[in-house]
């Protein structure tokens, strides 16, 4: 279940950062608590000691510290003005949010150490999630900035609109962005997320995808866009992406000086409807209908390569840029998934990329055999035959 913040709570949201910074000693007196202070903020302290949900904790602080609806949080004395860095982040974030033009947002933060996630608006055992408007997100910039810069959380937003559907294309390389431009795609936003990765967000009218019955079509379109231009391993059209202005705190991007790349908005075009994406959805609807039955590999069976075919693969002089593409993507997937990398799936994803970049059957097999780093440890009796089936399956999916 989900909801937008109600009007009373929205008023409290304007000073939510102040509530969290309320002196814990003062709150301890209100709660008659005499133990050690182990909380990051006053709201967390109230939630635990009163065993109450987030909304009730905010209400408690509002009534006891600020005199209820008539109170003024600015009288607390612990309010601080935005620092120059916080102002810069807020200005950058505002540009991104204005370009997206969503009605509401989910705010999610993933710690640089895998497994620690914080979703603002979803607290403890509450079943309802609170979404945020542009201004409510911007009002939270001090707290969000603190979690990003001081606690190493990566900041993500997920936009929701009553009139638009958003498609993220993740990990878009410059070559892929050039192909998107040449094909007529016009992004709502285009941003750099590190020194070597970029994201594109496209928007179409919500009516193009009908009602919830076409959720599978939205996911199919999203998946295909990313197979063609971005991260072939990504899944789920409703997908978070990085908030502009904050740091990318992935450990692999940390420099020897302890610095991290900042997420920068390269181009934001408020109100842009991508007509090429609309046409692409029509194409995907026709393709999804044609492929209603799942693609099967049974027809390939244990297909064996002829001696002539093996000779052609061995003699193939693959184009250097295709070899580089495969090597770069194996490295990227290995860094992303580590020991959890599904090597066969990686082969399949990269095979799709090779086919989309003009590789024929023989060349694609030759590239995969040359570049797959784990092939020797996978105990395939016939690596070339395995790659033949992989590439044939990829061709059927393209």
N, C-alpha and C positions, 0 to 999 in steps of 0.2 A: 504494500500500500504506500501511497505517497500523497503529499499535500504541499501547497505553498504555505509560507508562514502567515498565520492569521494577523489581523491588524494590530492587536495588542502586542503580539510577540514581535511583529515587524518594528514597532517602536523600540522595543528592547534591543533588537538587532542593531540599531543605529549606534548603540553604546556597548555592544557585546565585548569588544576588545577591552574596554574599561572594566567591565564586570570581571573578566578573567584576571585582570591585574590588581583587583582589590587586595589590600594587605591580608595575608593569611592569618596574621595574629588577630586582626579585627574580626574576621570571620570565625576564628576559633572561639572567641569570646561569645559570639552570638550562638554558637552551637554547644557551648560549655564543653569544649574539647581541650584537653591539656597534654596531649601526646606530641610526638615529633611531627614536624611539617615535612611531608613527603610528596606533595602534589605540585604539579606545574602551574596550576591556576586555581582561582577560587571556585569556579563552576565545578571542576572535577572534585574538589574537596567537599562541596555541598552534596553532590550526587552520591558520593561514597558514604559520608557520615549520616546523611538522612535517608539513604537507600531509596532515592527518588530519581525519576527520569530527568533528562536534560531540561525540558521545558519548565518543570517544577523548580529546578535549581535556579534557573534564571529568574523566575518569578520571585523566589525567596530572596535573592540578592536585591532585586528591584524594590521589593517592599521594605526590607529591613535596612538597607543601606541608603536608598534614595527616596524613601517616602512614598512608594507606589507610583501611580500614574502621574502625580504632580512633581515627582522628584527630578533632580537634575544631576546626571552622572558627572557633569563637569565640575561639580562641587566636591568631588572625592579627593582631589589633590594629587592623584597618581596618574592623571592623564598626561601624556606627553605628545608633543607635536610630531608630525612625520619628519623623519630624517631626509636629507637629500636623496639617499639611495631609495628609501621607501616612496618618495614622491616620483622618482624616475620609474620605478616598477609600476606604480599606480597609473602613470600616464601611458606606459606601454601596454599595460593590461586593458586600459580603457579603449585603446585603438582596436585591439583584437575583439573585445566584446561588442563594440559599436559595429564592426564589420560583420560579425556573425548575426547580430540582430535577433537573438533567440528570446523567447518569452521567459525562460527559466533555465537554470543550470544545476548540474550536480558537480560538487567540488570533492575531488578525491586526491589524497596524497599517499604516495608509495615511498616508504623509506628506502634509502640506497641499499640497505641490507635486506635481502629478499625475505618476505614473510610478514613484514610489518606494514599494515595499511591503516590509514585514517580517513574515514569518509565523514566530512563535516555535514551535519544534518541528519545523520543516522547514529544514534548513541545507545550504547549498551544493549539492552533488550527491547528497545522500542521497535514496534512493527511498522510505524509510519516514517517515511523519509521526508525531510523538509528540503525543498529546492530554493534556489536563490535568484533574485533579479540581478541585473547589471550592477545597480547601485549597492545592493547588499554585499555582493562580492567585493566591490571596491572599498566598502567600509571595513571589510575584514583584512585589508592589505597588511596591517601591522602584524597581526597574528600569523597570517599566511607567510609573510616575509620571514618571520622568526622561525617558523617550522622549516622553511626552505634553507635559509642561510645558516642558522645556528644548530638545527637538529637534523639536517640532511634529508629532508623529505622532498621528493619530486612532486610538483604541483600539476594536476590534470583537471580539465573541465570536460563535461559532456553537455552539449547544448540540446535543448528541447524546444520545439516551436509548434504552434498550432497551425502554421501555414507552410512551413518548409521542412524538407527532409535533407539531412546533411550526410555527405559521404567523405570520410577521411581516406586519403591515400598516403600511406605511411612509408617512411624511408625512400623518398623519391630522390634518385640521383640526378645530377644535371642532365645527363643524356636522356633519361626518361622524361624529365620536365620539358626538354626541347621537343620530344615526340608528342607530349600532351599538347603543347602549344601549337605544333604543326597540325594536329588533329582537330583543333578548334576548342579544346577545353579552356574554360575561363574560370579560374578559382575565385572563391569568395575570400579566402586568405591563403597566403603562401608564406611559410616561415621556416627559418633555420632552427634546428633543435640541438645541434652540436656543430663541431667544426667539420663534420663529414656526413651530416644527415639533414633531411628537409621533410616537411609535411605540407600537403595540399588539402584544403577542404573545399568541396564543391556543394552547391545547393540547387535543389529543384523544388517546384511546388509540391506540397504534400499530396495534392490531388493526383499527381502522376502515378502514384503507387496505390491509389485506392484506399481501402480500409486495411485493418489488421490482417485480413486474409492474404494480403500480398507481402507479408513480412518475409516469407521465403524468397520472393523475388528481390526484395531490397537486399537481403543477405547475399543472394547470388550475384547481383550487380556489384555490390561492395567487394566481394571476393574476386570477381573477374577484373575489376579496376585495379586492384592491388596485384593480381597476377601479372597484368600487363605493364604496370608502371611503378609498383611499389614493393611492399612486403608480401610475398605470396603465402606466407604462413599465418597472416593475421586472420582473425575470425570475428564475426558479429558486427553488423552495420552500426548498431548503437555502441559507439566505441569512444573512449576518452582520448583526448590528445593534450599536448602540453600547453600550459598557460604562458602567454607571452610575458617577458620581463623577468621571469624567475630563472634560477640556475638549473642546468641539467646536472644532477648530482650523481650520475652513474659513476661508479668507481673507475671504470676504464677511461673516463675523460679527465680525471684529476691530473693536473700537471705536477711537475717536480716542485713547483712553488705553492702547491695546494689550491690552485685555482680551477674553476669549472667554466664551461661555456654558458652563455646566457641565451635563452630562447628569444630570438629576434623576429619581429614581423617584417618580412621583406616587402610584401604587397598586401594591402587590405582594400577590398572593393565592396563597401556596404551596398546591399540590395542586388548584387549580381546573381542572376539566374543563369546557370550554365545550360545553354541550348544543346550543346553536344552531349552532355550527360543525359538530358531528356531523350535525345535520339538513341543513346546507348541503352537506356532502360527499355525502349521499344525493341531493340535488337535482342536484349537479354530475355525479354518476355517470350519472343519467338523461339529462342534457343532453349529456354527452360522447358517450353512445351514439347519441343522436339526430343529433348533428353529426359522426358519424364521417367523413363526406365533408367535405372542406374547403369553407368558405364561398366561393362564387365571385361575382365581380362581372360575369361574362359576361352574366348576365340583364339587367344594367343597361345594358351596352353603352355607346354614346355618347349615352345618353338626353338628350334636349333638353327644357328647360323650356318650357311653353307661355307665351304672352304673359300669360295670366291668372295663372299661377304666379309669373312674374317680378314682376308688379304686386303680388301679395300679399306677396312677400318685401320689396319696396321699401317697402310701406306698414306692415309689421309693426313694432309698438312693443314690442320685447322687454323683458321684465321686468329692471329694473336689477340685481337680485342675480345673474341669469344672466350678464349682461354682465360684472359684476364677477368672477364665477367664472372666466369664460373669460380675461379680462385677467390675473388673478392667476396662472392656470396657465400661460399662455403665458410670462409673466415668469419663473415658477419653472423651467420647462423650459429657457428660454433661459439662465438663470444656471447651471443644472446642466450642460448639454451644450455651451454656447458655440457655436463655429463648427461643431461636430459635430452640431448639432441636425438631426434629420430632420423637416423642416417638415410633410410629408404625414402622417407618423406622429403628430406632435403634434396636427394637425387631427383625426385619427381618435380619439385618446385623449380629447381634450376633447369631441368629439361624443358619445362614450360617456357622459362625465360629464354632459353636458347632458340626454341622454335619460333617464339615471337620476334626474335631478332634475326631471323632468316636462316638459321642453321637447318640443313637437311638431315635426313636420318643418319647417314654415315658420319657426318661431321659432328652431330650432337653426341653420338655414342663415343666417338674418339675423344671429344672434349671431356665428357664425364669420366671415361676411363683414365684420362691423363690427370684430372684434377681432383677426383674424389679422394680425400686424404685417408679415409678409413677402409678402403676397399680390401686391402690385404688382410685385415683382421676380421672380415665378415664371413669368411668360410663359404663363399659362393663357389660351387663346383665349376661354374661357367660364367665368369664376370661379364664377358661380352654378351652372352645370351641374356643375362639379367638386365643389362643396360638396354638391350634391344626391346625387351618387354616394357621397361620403364619409359623409354622414349615413345614407343607405340601407344602406351596408355596416355602419355602426356599429349600426343598429337590428337588423340580422340577427345581429350578434354578441352582443347583450344578451340 
